[in-house]
Amino acid sequence: MARLTGRGIALLVAAVALFAAGQWLLGFPVLVVVAVIGFGLVLAALLVGTHRPKVTVTREVYPDRVQRGGAAVGRLRVHNPNTRWQAGFSARDRVGTIVRQVVVRPLRRGASADYSYELPTDVRGRHVVGPLTLDREDALGLGRGRVTTGDTATLWVQPKTWPMRPIAAGRLRLHYAGPQTAYSLRGSLDLREVREYVPGDEVRHLHWKASARTGKLMVREYVDPNLPRFTALLDTRADRMPAELFEDAVDLTASLVISAIRADYGCRLLTTCGVDIQAEPAAQRTGRQFLDTLSEISLATDERPLLPRELAGAMGGGLVLVLSGMSEADRTQIVAARERFATVIVIAIGAAVEPVPGVQTILARSAAEAVERWNTVVTR
């Protein structure tokens, strides 16, 4: 639909005023002529705006996942499939409230052109990019024709990660220890269970007697009795975690998780708002699931305990809590967790909390300072 710009509306109002003054108030024919010229320019601008760009436009976001503050670009490819020249126009892409505009030069018939533009990555989250809008204006900028085209894309702005030393914490966890043996490692000599075969299982672990008895392919599943495991807990309570420190806390949590994944440890991520993600080392790969979840984490306003109930039955491995403040109830929960985990560490961001007896506490004003102190005091 063709519409007048602010300049076009101003010209139209001025033309109406000049026509009224020249025709009825002052009686000057020259004013009427000027008004008619103004009307003609406005009409021509609307006609130009009705001729929408007849091109094929595709857009891709690269990369689709980037750390906060990293570089991400939109790649625009414009193709003119017509037998005539295509006049220039502008393409606008939107990311939230931020708009990026690309000036597309005229294209000869059958020609294509590529354009790139930076996308904002300052705010963590899952951002929808697009849809594209194509604008064509007249030479004087009086009218504009706009058409929406193309699909939307998704840009994941993930937390910033820092290089951190992983902590190796494991306890003897044999198959008879019960359901808390959460992480399996194919190839270990400790048999955990016999289960139905799924694609990807080792053929050499097939249990032929069980397969013959059940009529289904069954495999032996083994576990490593001393597999290092790591649990990170992020405090998302708004009354305990100031909003200005929350981004640093999320970055620090992401750094802890990624360091454990790269060390091939079984990893678990929890938050006080109910997030609970865990995976075996072989299934973690690059940690995308963890980082995507942390990309959308926000502060919760409802009252919750520091340690979620999902952590009540967990034991063994290392537990690191990222928080900013502690109540007496929080301290009691941490003391109880110390009895179930091989290692418990508290990282307090931006607050001087009183250390919990028997629990190592790292005080820092920012994520960068916390990482520096962590790498100094924590050993593998």
Buried (B, 14 or more C-beta within 10 A) or exposed (E): EBEBBEBBBEBBEEBEBBBBBBBEEEEEEEBBEBBBEBBEBBEBBBEBBEEBBEBEBEBEBBEEBBBBEEEBBBEBEBBBEEEEEBEEBBBBBBBEEEEBEBEBEEBEEEBEBEBEBEBBBEEBBEBEBBBBBBBBBBEBEBBBBBBEBBEEBEBBBBBBBBEBBBBBBBBEBEBEBEEEBBBBBBEBEBBBEBBEBEEEBEEEBBBEEBBEEEEEBBBBBBBBBBBBBBBBBBBBBBEBBBEEBBBBBBBBBBBBBBBBBBBBBBBBBBBBBEBEBBBBBEEBEEBEBBBBBBBEBEBBEEEBBBBBEEBEEBBBBBBBBBBBBBEEEBBBBBBEBBEBBBBBBBBBBBBEBEBBEEBBBBBBBBBBBBBBBBBEEBEE
